[in-house]
C-alpha cells in the first residue's frame, strides 16, 4: 500500500487512523480482530481497486495507529465508529468489504443503515452462526482471568508461538514469510491484543456467540457477496453458503484457503470481488 496516504481523523475526541488512495465512489475495507490492522489484512488487495474507487482502509480503535476504544469494544460499538467515520469524511454511501470481525461489523452497519451501503462483501465473516470455535471449553477459556493477556504476552515474545498461531487460522499451505513478517510487526505494538481480548470477553459465552445474524439475513437489503476460504478453520465455509442462501446473496469459495483470504490468495480474492463491485 505504498501509494496510500496515512491520514488521521478526529471523531469527537477519538483519533482514528486510516489510509486512503484512488478516486471514484467510496470503498471501505474493514479489518478483523485478533492480530490485525488495516494494512495487515488489505495491503495485498486494496491497491487493485484504486483505479475505480476512492479506497479507505481504517484501523479500528485499539488497532494499528488508532486510539484505544472509548469503552468495551463490541460489534455495535465498531458499527457506531464506522458511522462517525462516514460523517467526519463526508461519506454519504459506500461499498463495504469486511473480513472476520470486520465482516460482522459491516453486517451490523447494513442492518442499521441500509441506505448508506451500496454493496457489501463479507469475507470469512463473523456473525454467521452462534457456536464457539473449540466449543464450551473454548468459551470457558475466554473467561479465565488473565489468560488472554498472558497468551498475547507470549505471542509478542516468541516467533515460534506466533507462527504456530497463524498456522492455526490459515489454510494447509501455511503462512507466507511475508505474512509472518507483517504479523510480527503488528504484535510488537505495546497495546496489541488488548482490544480483541475485551471484545472476546464480551462476545463469547458458554451459551455461544453473542452476535449471530442468522435470523436477520433474510432481511439483508443490499447486494451482498460472501467470500470464504474453503479450509477456514475459524468460521466454517458451510456458514457462508447458508448465509448466502438465506440472504439471496452471492457466494465465492476460494479453494485451499483458510481464514485470511486476502493474504492467502490475493489474486483469487480480487478475481472474486472485482466483477461483483463492477456489476
C-alpha positions, 0 to 999 in steps of 0.5 A: 500500500505504498501509494496510500496516504496515512491520514488521521481523523478526529471523531469527537475526541477519538483519533482514528487512523486510516489510509486512503488512495484512488478516486471514484465512489467510496470503498471501505475495507474493514479489518478483523480482530485478533492480530490485525490492522488495516494494512495487515489484512488489505495491503495485498488487495486494496491497491487493485481497486484504486483505479475505480474507487476512492479506497479507505482502509481504517484501523479500528480503535485499539488497532494499528495507529488508532486510539484505544476504544472509548469503552468495551469494544463490541460489534455495535460499538465498531458499527457506531465508529464506522458511522462517525467515520462516514460523517467526519469524511463526508461519506454519504454511501459506500461499498463495504468489504469486511473480513472476520470481525470486520465482516460482522461489523459491516453486517451490523452497519447494513442492518442499521443503515441500509441506505448508506451501503451500496454493496457489501462483501463479507469475507470469512465473516463473523456473525454467521452462526452462534457456536464457539470455535473449540466449543464450551471449553473454548468459551470457558477459556475466554473467561479465565482471568488473565489468560488472554493477556498472558497468551498475547504476552507470549505471542509478542515474545516468541516467533515460534508461538506466533507462527504456530498461531497463524498456522492455526487460522490459515489454510494447509499451505501455511503462512507466507514469510511475508505474512509472518513478517507483517504479523510480527510487526503488528504484535510488537505494538505495546497495546496489541491484543488488548482490544480483541481480548475485551471484545472476546470477553464480551462476545463469547459465552458458554451459551455461544456467540453473542452476535449471530445474524442468522435470523436477520439475513433474510432481511439483508437489503443490499447486494451482498457477496460472501467470500470464504476460504474453503479450509477456514478453520475459524468460521466454517465455509458451510456458514457462508453458503447458508448465509448466502442462501438465506440472504439471496446473496452471492457466494465465492469459495476460494479453494485451499484457503483458510481464514485470511483470504486476502493474504492467502490468495490475493489474486483469487480474492480480487478475481472474486470481488472485482466483477461483483463491485463492477456489476 
